[in-house]
């Protein structure tokens, strides 16, 4: 079109000319955007450079499944000592907090009358024994009858039974330690009138601590005696107490839907006391698992994917099945093999078929057990 006619057309139809220019400009922008997208999708296969990514091989590491709970410490054996009879205290043989051996005499009650009766009964037994032996000798000499021997035997046995009864009554006036352990506070003194309802002191065997704690019933199938636990106390923040599960309660609490577990802790150093509050880590299972870094996993809708690199340097998306998660890592159940490289950095820049260049990493993050409750 001649220049004059072109200018005339523009003056006569300015709107048409402006619309044409806008359409042409929009088409140019659209074409440029499409080309850039194609270059990104193909990783620069049309002259652009490949996308730099980082990869790391799938590896194996031990994963520990454990639960955290709160438990209460109890003594292995515990008893509140009292007197068997009502009488006055003659002597106290212990102090607060003492460690005593089994059978140690802790308190002696007044026993003057029983001591006199014991001497009388012992004399009776001695006399009956002499009479029995005398008649037996006469029987051997055929100077006495068997009836006389039977009478003396019965008399001797009766005296021995009476002596045993007095010895038992005397023993009832001695309060002994039924087992080895640590005594509590002394609640009596010499001259105190004791009765069977009056507490003397407490006795606890704390060489072993029974630790009771509860866990949700949905973990019941994973519980069994012999599983390892680790307990900690606020009183000893730098000390861990190891033990094992000893028993599982036969009933589940219908209100809390939890089951009580009893574990045994070695307490030979006597640091733990009955009634202490402990935090418990119960190891349910441990074993090797195939894992990859958490940042390599790409969630799309309800499925999980990772990107690997093909032999010709292209990104390839693979569906995977994941299991347990730990800080920084994810367990792989299916989809990739041990040692197979996955892209861990630059994942958001690539798509299926993108051309990539790998920068391998060999560092493996540490897996830390976490609370599954």
C-alpha positions in Angstrom: 0.0 0.0 0.0 1.4 3.5 -1.0 2.4 5.6 2.0 -0.2 8.2 1.4 -3.0 5.7 1.2 -1.6 4.0 4.4 -1.8 7.2 6.3 -5.2 7.9 5.0 -6.4 4.5 6.1 -5.0 5.0 9.6 -6.8 8.3 9.9 -10.0 6.9 8.8 -9.9 3.6 10.8 -7.8 4.2 13.9 -9.6 1.6 16.1 -9.1 -1.1 13.5 -5.4 -0.3 13.4 -5.0 -0.3 17.2 -6.8 -3.6 17.5 -4.6 -5.2 14.9 -1.5 -4.0 16.8 -2.8 -5.4 20.1 -3.6 -8.8 18.5 -0.1 -9.0 17.0 1.6 -8.1 20.3 -0.4 -10.6 22.2 0.4 -13.3 19.8 4.1 -12.6 20.1 3.9 -12.7 23.9 2.0 -16.0 23.8 4.5 -17.6 21.4 7.4 -16.5 23.6 5.9 -17.9 26.7 5.1 -21.2 25.0 8.7 -21.5 23.7 10.1 -20.8 27.2 7.8 -23.5 28.7 8.9 -26.0 26.1 12.5 -25.2 26.8 11.9 -25.7 30.5 10.0 -29.0 30.0 12.7 -30.4 27.8 15.5 -29.2 29.9 16.9 -27.0 27.2 16.8 -29.6 24.5 16.4 -26.7 22.0 19.6 -25.0 22.9 19.1 -24.3 26.6 21.3 -25.8 29.4 20.3 -28.8 31.5 18.8 -28.3 35.0 21.3 -28.8 37.8 19.9 -31.2 40.5 21.3 -33.2 43.5 20.8 -36.9 43.9 21.3 -39.4 46.7 21.0 -43.2 46.6 18.4 -45.1 48.6 20.1 -46.7 51.6 19.3 -48.9 54.6 19.3 -47.9 58.2 17.9 -49.1 61.5 14.5 -47.7 62.4 13.2 -48.1 66.0 9.5 -48.1 66.7 8.9 -47.0 70.3 6.2 -45.6 72.5 6.5 -42.9 75.2 4.5 -43.2 78.4 4.4 -42.1 82.0 4.8 -44.6 84.8 4.9 -44.9 88.6 7.7 -46.7 90.4 6.7 -49.4 93.0 8.9 -51.5 95.3 9.6 -55.1 94.5 8.2 -56.0 97.9 6.6 -53.6 100.4 5.1 -54.1 103.8 3.9 -52.1 106.8 5.3 -53.8 110.0 3.0 -54.2 113.0 3.0 -56.3 116.2 1.3 -59.7 116.4 0.3 -59.2 120.0 -0.5 -56.3 122.4 2.4 -55.6 124.7 5.0 -53.0 125.7 8.1 -52.4 123.6 11.2 -53.4 125.5 13.9 -52.6 122.9 14.1 -51.0 119.4 17.0 -52.2 117.2 16.7 -50.0 114.2 17.0 -46.4 113.0 15.2 -44.5 110.2 16.2 -45.5 106.7 18.4 -48.4 107.7 19.0 -51.3 105.3 18.3 -54.6 107.1 18.7 -58.2 106.1 15.9 -60.8 106.1 15.2 -62.1 109.6 16.8 -59.2 111.5 15.1 -58.5 114.8 13.7 -54.9 114.7 11.6 -54.6 117.8 11.5 -56.7 121.0 8.4 -56.7 123.2 8.3 -57.4 126.9 8.5 -61.1 127.4 9.2 -61.8 131.1 6.2 -64.0 131.7 6.9 -66.0 128.5 10.6 -66.4 129.4 9.7 -67.9 132.8 7.2 -70.2 131.1 9.9 -71.2 128.6 12.3 -72.2 131.4 9.5 -74.2 133.1 8.6 -75.9 129.9 12.2 -76.7 129.1 12.6 -78.3 132.5 9.5 -80.4 132.0 10.8 -81.6 128.6 14.2 -82.5 130.1 12.5 -84.5 132.9 10.1 -86.3 130.5 13.0 -87.2 128.2 15.0 -88.7 131.2 11.9 -90.7 132.3 11.4 -92.0 128.8 15.0 -93.1 128.5 14.9 -94.8 131.9 11.8 -96.8 131.0 13.3 -97.7 127.7 16.4 -99.1 129.4 14.1 -101.1 131.7 12.3 -102.5 128.7 15.7 -103.7 127.3 16.3 -105.5 130.6 12.7 -106.8 130.6 11.9 -105.0 133.8 9.2 -102.8 132.5 6.2 -103.1 130.2 5.5 -101.6 126.8 2.5 -99.7 128.3 4.8 -97.8 130.7 7.0 -96.8 127.7 4.0 -95.5 125.8 2.9 -93.4 128.8 6.4 -91.9 129.1 6.5 -91.2 125.4 3.2 -89.4 125.4 4.3 -87.4 128.4 7.5 -86.4 126.7 5.7 -85.4 123.4 3.2 -83.3 125.4 6.0 -81.4 127.1 7.8 -80.8 123.8 4.5 -79.5 122.3 4.0 -77.1 125.2 7.6 -75.9 124.8 7.1 -75.2 121.1 4.0 -73.2 121.9 5.8 -71.0 124.4 8.7 -70.5 121.9 6.1 -69.5 119.3 4.6 -67.0 121.7 8.0 -65.6 122.5 8.7 -65.3 118.7 5.5 -63.3 118.4 7.1 -60.7 120.7 9.9 -60.2 118.2 9.2 -58.1 115.1 11.5 -59.3 112.4 12.2 -58.2 108.8 10.4 -60.6 106.5 12.8 -59.7 103.6 15.9 -57.6 103.0 15.1 -54.0 102.3 15.1 -50.3 103.4 13.2 -49.3 106.5 11.0 -46.2 106.6 10.6 -43.8 109.6 10.5 -45.3 113.1 7.1 -44.9 114.7 7.7 -46.4 118.1 10.0 -46.2 121.1 10.8 -48.3 124.1 7.9 -48.3 126.5 5.3 -47.9 123.9 2.2 -50.1 124.2 1.9 -51.8 120.8 -1.2 -53.5 119.3 -1.6 -55.3 116.0 -3.2 -52.1 114.5 -0.2 -49.9 115.4 2.3 -49.4 112.6 5.9 -49.7 113.6 7.7 -48.9 110.3 7.6 -49.7 106.6 10.0 -52.0 104.8 10.6 -51.8 101.0 12.7 -54.0 98.9 13.9 -51.6 96.2 16.7 -53.7 94.7 14.3 -54.1 91.8 11.6 -51.5 90.9 8.3 -52.5 89.5 7.3 -49.8 87.0 3.6 -49.6 86.0 2.5 -47.6 83.0 -0.3 -47.6 80.5 -0.4 -47.6 76.7 -3.3 -47.5 74.2 -5.0 -50.7 73.5 -4.3 -50.5 69.7 -0.6 -51.4 70.5 -1.6 -54.5 72.5 -0.7 -56.9 69.7 2.8 -55.5 69.6 3.4 -56.0 73.3 5.2 -59.0 74.8 7.2 -59.8 77.9 10.9 -59.3 77.5 10.7 -56.1 75.4 13.3 -53.5 76.4 12.4 -50.2 78.0 14.3 -47.1 79.1 13.1 -44.9 82.0 14.1 -41.5 83.0 13.4 -39.4 86.2 13.5 -35.7 86.7 15.5 -36.3 89.8 18.4 -37.8 87.7 18.2 -36.0 84.3 21.5 -37.4 83.1 20.7 -41.1 84.0 18.7 -43.7 82.0 17.3 -46.7 83.8 17.1 -49.9 81.7 14.6 -52.7 82.2 12.3 -55.2 80.5 8.6 -55.7 80.3 7.7 -58.4 82.9 3.9 -58.7 82.5 0.9 -57.2 80.7 -2.4 -56.8 82.6 -5.2 -59.2 81.7 -7.7 -56.4 81.4 -8.1 -53.2 79.4 -9.5 -50.2 81.1 -13.0 -49.6 79.5 -12.8 -45.9 80.3 -9.4 -45.0 79.0 -9.1 -47.9 76.5 -5.5 -48.5 77.8 -3.7 -51.5 79.2 -1.4 -51.5 82.2 2.1 -52.8 81.6 4.6 -53.7 84.3 8.3 -53.5 83.7 11.2 -54.4 86.0 14.1 -52.0 86.5 17.4 -52.8 88.1 17.9 -50.5 91.1 21.0 -51.9 92.8 22.2 -48.4 93.4 19.0 -47.5 95.2 18.5 -44.2 93.3 14.8 -44.9 92.5 12.2 -44.8 95.3 8.6 -46.1 95.3 6.1 -43.5 94.1 8.5 -41.7 91.8 7.1 -40.5 88.4 9.1 -41.8 85.4 9.0 -41.3 81.7 9.1 -44.5 79.7 10.4 -45.3 76.2 9.1 -48.8 75.2 10.8 -50.3 72.2 8.2 -52.2 70.1 10.4 -53.2 67.2 13.6 -52.4 65.5 15.1 -53.4 62.2 16.7 -52.3 58.9 14.5 -50.3 56.4 15.1 -48.9 52.9 14.9 -45.1 53.2 15.4 -41.9 51.2 15.6 -38.2 52.1 12.2 -36.7 52.8 12.7 -33.9 50.3 12.9 -36.4 47.5 9.2 -37.4 47.9 6.7 -35.5 45.6 3.1 -35.9 46.7 0.5 -35.7 43.9 -3.1 -36.1 45.0 -3.2 -39.3 47.1 0.0 -40.8 45.7 3.7 -40.4 46.3 6.4 -40.1 43.6 10.2 -39.6 43.3 12.3 -38.5 40.3 15.2 -40.6 39.0 17.5 -40.0 36.1 17.6 -42.2 33.0 20.7 -43.3 31.2 20.3 -40.4 28.7 20.1 -37.8 31.4 16.4 -37.2 31.6 14.2 -37.0 34.7 11.8 -39.9 35.2 9.0 -39.8 37.7 8.3 -43.1 39.6 5.4 -44.0 41.9 6.5 -45.3 45.3 4.9 -46.7 48.4 6.0 -45.1 51.6 6.0 -46.5 55.2 7.2 -45.0 58.4 8.6 -41.5 58.6 11.4 -40.1 60.8 13.0 -36.7 60.9 14.6 -36.2 57.4 13.9 -39.6 56.0 11.0 -41.7 54.6 10.8 -45.5 54.5 10.3 -47.0 51.1 8.1 -50.1 50.8 8.0 -50.4 47.0 9.0 -48.5 43.9 12.8 -48.1 44.1 15.7 -50.4 44.9 18.6 -50.2 47.3 21.3 -47.9 45.9 19.0 -46.3 43.2 19.6 -42.6 42.9 16.7 -40.2 43.5 16.6 -36.4 43.0 16.7 -34.6 46.3 17.3 -31.0 45.3 15.8 -29.2 42.3 12.6 -31.3 42.2 10.3 -28.3 41.8 12.2 -27.2 38.7 11.7 -30.4 36.7 9.0 -32.5 35.1 8.8 -35.8 33.3 11.4 -35.8 30.6 13.4 -32.7 31.7 17.1 -32.8 30.9 19.1 -32.8 34.2 22.6 -32.8 35.4 23.3 -34.6 38.7 25.4 -33.5 41.6 25.6 -36.6 43.9 25.5 -36.4 47.7 26.8 -39.2 49.9 25.8 -37.9 53.3 23.0 -39.8 55.0 20.8 -38.2 57.6 20.5 -39.9 61.0 17.2 -41.5 62.0 15.9 -40.7 65.4 13.2 -42.8 67.1 10.0 -40.9 67.7 6.9 -41.4 69.7 4.3 -43.3 67.8 1.5 -42.9 70.4 
